Amino acid sequence: MKKLLHITFLIAGISIVGFVVHAQNVEDLRINEVMLFNSDNYVDNFGQRSAWIEIMNTGYNSVNMENCYLTNDLNDLKKYRIPSGDPISIIPTRQFIVFLADMKTEHGTLHLNFTLDSINRFIALVSSNGKTILDSVTVPLLGSNQVYARTTDGGPIWCTSQYTTPNSTNEGQIEKTSPSEAFGAFDPSGFIMAIIAMSVVFISLIFLYRIFHAIGNANQRASRRKKAKEMAGQPIAHEDEVAGEVFAAISTALYLYETDKHDYESAIITIERVSKRYSPWSSKIYGLREMPPRIIQHQPKR
């Protein structure tokens, strides 16, 4: 009985370890390159061309993809199950496998039961539990024989390229766009660049203003503290008291000013008529000489 229990626990442990190792290996799978319209590119074993999906094993152990799923519908994660027992589903370390989206599952394990086109551009790789999405990508609309691929194998950055590398590394083959070229394509008119440049200038000016303002306030506070220290060392000057006689004289002057009587003259002007209505300037009488008085002397009679 004990021997049977030991065997049972051993089998269960081996199964659990194998499941964990398998799950860890499956996590290393990545969608690495996708082509939507294949008119003059990858050819399958039947001499036919179709859309294709490249899966890469980014780990350093072989990964068996059996019972995992590929789908182009987020609502149907179990759309295509990779059959078990086929050695072709085992991906060696840092190697690749290409699946063909041609709706021809009768051609083998690598042929999917769905297609990719201008409408169906979503792809997901799902774990064997049918729930966990290991990797997914929504491919932009591509031209004929163009691919949407990672710039480095398993890397986070994708790009559109004319260079295709099915079943081989993307590194050194995918044409890379420099940051300046990418920004030029994003902002051909230069408007965004101008806004960014002006924003940098204004932000710098505001930053400098705040710095100089803080320095000025600090200098003013230091000056006030210095002045306060200097004033603290000097004796306080007291104002001389005003004598009582001065207050008495000021009060007397104010009293006399307020109580003194003045003659208030009327501001009315009275015009009286003159007896002579003519103008003295035109009167000739004032222009004649006055005759001197004649003095008559009487002689006494003899």
C-alpha positions as CSV (number, residue, x, y, z in Angstrom):
1,M,0.0,0.0,0.0
2,K,2.8,2.4,0.9
3,K,4.6,1.5,-2.2
4,L,1.5,2.3,-4.3
5,L,1.2,5.7,-2.6
6,H,4.9,6.5,-3.3
7,I,4.4,5.7,-6.9
8,T,1.3,7.8,-7.1
9,F,3.0,10.8,-5.5
10,L,6.0,10.3,-7.8
11,I,3.8,10.4,-10.9
12,A,1.9,13.4,-9.7
13,G,5.1,15.3,-8.9
14,I,6.6,14.5,-12.3
15,S,3.4,15.6,-14.0
16,I,3.3,18.9,-12.1
17,V,7.0,19.6,-12.8
18,G,6.5,18.8,-16.5
19,F,3.4,21.1,-16.6
20,V,5.3,23.9,-15.0
21,V,8.3,23.5,-17.3
22,H,6.0,23.4,-20.3
23,A,4.2,26.5,-19.1
24,Q,7.4,28.4,-18.6
25,N,8.7,27.4,-22.0
26,V,5.4,28.4,-23.7
27,E,5.8,31.9,-22.1
28,D,8.9,32.3,-24.3
29,L,6.9,32.2,-27.6
30,R,6.5,35.5,-29.5
31,I,4.8,36.5,-32.7
32,N,7.8,37.8,-34.6
33,E,6.7,38.7,-38.2
34,V,3.4,38.8,-40.2
35,M,2.5,39.2,-43.8
36,L,-1.0,39.9,-44.9
37,F,-0.8,39.9,-48.8
38,N,1.6,37.4,-50.3
39,S,1.8,37.7,-54.1
40,D,5.5,37.1,-54.6
41,N,7.0,35.8,-51.4
42,Y,7.0,32.7,-49.2
43,V,5.8,29.5,-50.9
44,D,4.5,26.5,-48.9
45,N,5.2,22.8,-49.7
46,F,2.3,22.8,-52.1
47,G,3.7,25.7,-54.2
48,Q,1.1,28.1,-53.0
49,R,1.3,31.6,-51.5
50,S,-0.8,33.0,-48.6
51,A,-0.6,35.2,-45.6
52,W,1.8,33.9,-43.0
53,I,2.7,34.3,-39.3
54,E,6.1,33.7,-37.9
55,I,6.4,32.5,-34.3
56,M,9.8,32.7,-32.4
57,N,11.1,30.8,-29.4
58,T,12.9,33.5,-27.5
59,G,14.1,31.1,-24.8
60,Y,17.1,28.8,-24.6
61,N,15.1,25.6,-24.3
62,S,13.0,23.8,-26.9
63,V,9.3,24.6,-26.8
64,N,6.5,22.3,-27.8
65,M,3.5,24.3,-29.1
66,E,1.1,21.4,-29.1
67,N,-2.4,22.2,-27.8
68,C,-1.7,25.9,-27.9
69,Y,-4.1,28.1,-30.0
70,L,-3.8,30.7,-32.8
71,T,-6.8,33.0,-33.5
72,N,-7.7,36.1,-35.4
73,D,-10.8,36.7,-33.2
74,L,-10.6,38.0,-29.7
75,N,-14.0,36.5,-28.9
76,D,-12.9,33.0,-30.0
77,L,-9.5,32.3,-28.4
78,K,-9.7,28.6,-29.3
79,K,-10.1,29.1,-33.1
80,Y,-7.2,26.9,-34.2
81,R,-5.7,24.3,-31.9
82,I,-2.2,23.2,-32.8
83,P,-2.4,19.3,-32.9
84,S,-0.4,17.2,-30.5
85,G,2.0,14.5,-31.5
86,D,3.5,16.3,-34.5
87,P,7.2,16.9,-34.1
88,I,7.0,20.0,-36.3
89,S,5.3,21.9,-33.5
90,I,8.5,21.7,-31.4
91,I,10.6,24.9,-31.8
92,P,14.3,24.6,-31.0
93,T,16.0,27.3,-28.9
94,R,16.0,30.8,-30.6
95,Q,14.4,29.3,-33.7
96,F,11.2,30.0,-35.7
97,I,8.2,28.4,-37.2
98,V,5.9,29.8,-39.9
99,F,2.1,29.2,-39.9
100,L,0.1,29.8,-43.1
101,A,-3.3,31.5,-42.9
102,D,-4.9,29.8,-45.9
103,M,-8.0,28.0,-44.6
104,K,-6.4,24.7,-45.7
105,T,-6.0,22.6,-42.5
106,E,-5.9,19.5,-44.6
107,H,-2.4,20.4,-45.8
108,G,-0.9,19.9,-42.3
109,T,-0.3,21.3,-38.9
110,L,1.1,24.6,-40.1
111,H,-2.0,25.5,-42.1
112,L,-4.6,27.5,-40.2
113,N,-8.4,27.5,-40.4
114,F,-8.6,31.3,-40.8
115,T,-7.2,33.9,-43.1
116,L,-5.7,37.4,-42.8
117,D,-6.7,40.4,-44.9
118,S,-7.4,44.1,-44.7
119,I,-10.2,43.5,-42.2
120,N,-8.9,40.5,-40.2
121,R,-5.6,41.9,-38.9
122,F,-5.6,40.8,-35.3
123,I,-3.5,37.8,-34.3
124,A,-3.2,36.1,-30.9
125,L,-1.2,33.2,-29.6
126,V,-3.1,31.5,-26.7
127,S,-1.8,29.0,-24.1
128,S,-3.1,25.5,-24.0
129,N,-5.7,26.4,-21.3
130,G,-7.5,28.4,-24.0
131,K,-7.6,31.6,-21.8
132,T,-4.1,33.0,-21.4
133,I,-2.9,35.1,-24.3
134,L,0.8,34.6,-24.6
135,D,1.2,37.3,-27.3
136,S,-1.0,39.3,-29.6
137,V,-0.6,42.0,-32.3
138,T,-2.9,44.1,-34.5
139,V,-1.2,44.4,-37.8
140,P,-1.5,47.8,-39.7
141,L,-2.8,47.8,-43.2
142,L,0.1,46.6,-45.4
143,G,0.9,46.6,-49.0
144,S,1.6,43.6,-51.2
145,N,4.6,41.6,-50.0
146,Q,5.2,43.9,-47.0
147,V,5.7,42.6,-43.5
148,Y,5.0,43.9,-40.0
149,A,7.9,42.6,-38.0
150,R,9.9,43.2,-34.8
151,T,13.1,45.2,-35.4
152,T,14.9,42.8,-33.1
153,D,13.9,39.2,-32.6
154,G,11.3,39.1,-29.8
155,G,11.9,42.9,-29.1
156,P,9.2,45.4,-28.2
157,I,9.5,47.6,-31.3
158,W,7.6,46.8,-34.5
159,C,8.0,48.3,-38.0
160,T,6.7,47.9,-41.5
161,S,9.3,46.7,-44.0
162,Q,9.7,45.4,-47.6
163,Y,12.4,43.0,-46.3
164,T,10.9,39.6,-45.3
165,T,12.7,37.0,-43.2
166,P,10.4,34.0,-42.8
167,N,12.0,31.2,-40.7
168,S,15.1,33.4,-40.0
169,T,16.2,36.3,-37.8
170,N,15.0,39.8,-38.3
171,E,18.1,41.4,-37.0
172,G,20.3,43.0,-39.7
173,Q,17.5,42.5,-42.3
174,I,14.7,44.7,-41.3
175,E,15.2,48.2,-42.7
176,K,15.4,50.7,-39.8
177,T,14.1,54.2,-39.9
178,S,16.2,56.8,-38.0
179,P,14.4,58.9,-35.4
180,S,14.7,62.0,-37.5
181,E,13.1,60.3,-40.5
182,A,10.3,58.9,-38.4
183,F,9.6,62.3,-36.9
184,G,9.8,63.9,-40.3
185,A,7.2,61.5,-41.6
186,F,5.0,62.1,-38.5
187,D,5.3,65.9,-38.8
188,P,5.9,66.8,-42.5
189,S,4.9,70.5,-42.0
190,G,7.1,71.1,-39.0
191,F,4.3,72.6,-37.0
192,I,4.7,70.2,-34.1
193,M,8.5,70.8,-34.1
194,A,7.8,74.6,-33.9
195,I,5.4,74.1,-31.0
196,I,8.0,71.9,-29.1
197,A,10.8,74.4,-29.7
198,M,8.7,77.4,-28.5
199,S,7.5,75.4,-25.5
200,V,11.1,74.6,-24.6
201,V,12.1,78.3,-24.8
202,F,9.2,79.5,-22.7
203,I,9.6,76.8,-20.1
204,S,13.3,77.7,-19.9
205,L,12.5,81.4,-19.5
206,I,10.0,80.7,-16.8
207,F,12.5,78.4,-15.0
208,L,15.2,81.2,-15.2
209,Y,12.7,83.8,-13.9
210,R,11.8,81.6,-10.9
211,I,15.5,81.1,-10.2
212,F,16.4,84.8,-10.4
213,H,13.3,85.8,-8.4
214,A,14.3,83.4,-5.7
215,I,17.9,84.8,-5.7
216,G,16.5,88.3,-5.5
217,N,14.3,87.5,-2.6
218,A,17.1,85.8,-0.8
219,N,19.4,88.9,-1.3
220,Q,16.6,91.2,0.0
221,R,16.1,89.1,3.1
222,A,19.9,89.0,3.7
223,S,20.0,92.8,3.3
224,R,17.2,93.3,5.8
225,R,18.8,91.1,8.3
226,K,22.1,92.9,8.0
227,K,20.4,96.3,8.4
228,A,18.5,95.0,11.4
229,K,21.8,93.9,13.0
230,E,23.4,97.3,12.3
231,M,20.4,99.1,13.8
232,A,20.4,96.9,16.8
233,G,23.9,98.1,17.8
234,Q,23.1,101.8,17.6
235,P,21.4,103.8,20.5
236,I,17.8,104.7,20.0
237,A,17.5,108.5,19.3
238,H,14.8,110.1,21.5
239,E,13.0,113.2,20.4
240,D,13.3,116.3,22.6
241,E,10.2,117.1,24.6
242,V,8.4,120.3,23.5
243,A,8.2,122.9,26.2
244,G,4.8,124.0,27.6
245,E,5.5,127.7,26.5
246,V,5.5,126.6,22.9
247,F,2.1,124.9,23.2
248,A,0.8,128.0,25.0
249,A,2.0,130.3,22.2
250,I,0.5,128.1,19.5
251,S,-2.8,127.8,21.3
252,T,-3.0,131.6,21.7
253,A,-2.2,132.2,18.0
254,L,-4.9,129.8,17.0
255,Y,-7.5,131.4,19.3
256,L,-6.7,134.9,18.0
257,Y,-7.0,133.7,14.5
258,E,-10.3,132.1,15.0
259,T,-11.9,134.9,17.1
260,D,-10.5,138.0,15.4
261,K,-13.2,140.2,13.7
262,H,-12.8,141.4,10.1
263,D,-14.7,143.8,7.9
264,Y,-16.4,141.9,5.2
265,E,-16.6,144.0,2.1
266,S,-19.4,143.6,-0.4
267,A,-18.5,142.4,-3.8
268,I,-21.4,144.3,-5.5
269,I,-20.3,147.0,-8.0
270,T,-22.6,150.0,-8.3
271,I,-22.5,152.1,-11.5
272,E,-23.9,155.7,-11.3
273,R,-24.8,157.9,-14.2
274,V,-22.8,161.1,-14.8
275,S,-24.4,164.4,-15.5
276,K,-22.4,164.9,-18.6
277,R,-23.3,162.4,-21.3
278,Y,-20.7,163.6,-23.8
279,S,-17.2,162.4,-23.9
280,P,-14.7,164.9,-22.5
281,W,-12.3,163.8,-25.3
282,S,-14.4,165.4,-27.9
283,S,-15.2,168.6,-26.0
284,K,-13.3,171.6,-27.3
285,I,-13.8,173.5,-24.2
286,Y,-11.0,171.6,-22.6
287,G,-8.7,172.4,-25.5
288,L,-8.9,176.2,-25.1
289,R,-6.6,178.3,-23.0
290,E,-8.1,179.9,-20.1
291,M,-7.8,183.7,-20.3
292,P,-5.8,185.1,-17.5
293,P,-7.7,187.4,-15.2
294,R,-7.2,191.1,-15.8
295,I,-6.1,193.0,-12.8
296,I,-7.4,196.6,-12.8
297,Q,-5.7,199.0,-10.6
298,H,-7.5,202.3,-9.8
299,Q,-5.4,205.4,-9.3
300,P,-6.4,207.6,-6.4
301,K,-7.7,211.0,-7.3
302,R,-5.6,213.9,-6.6
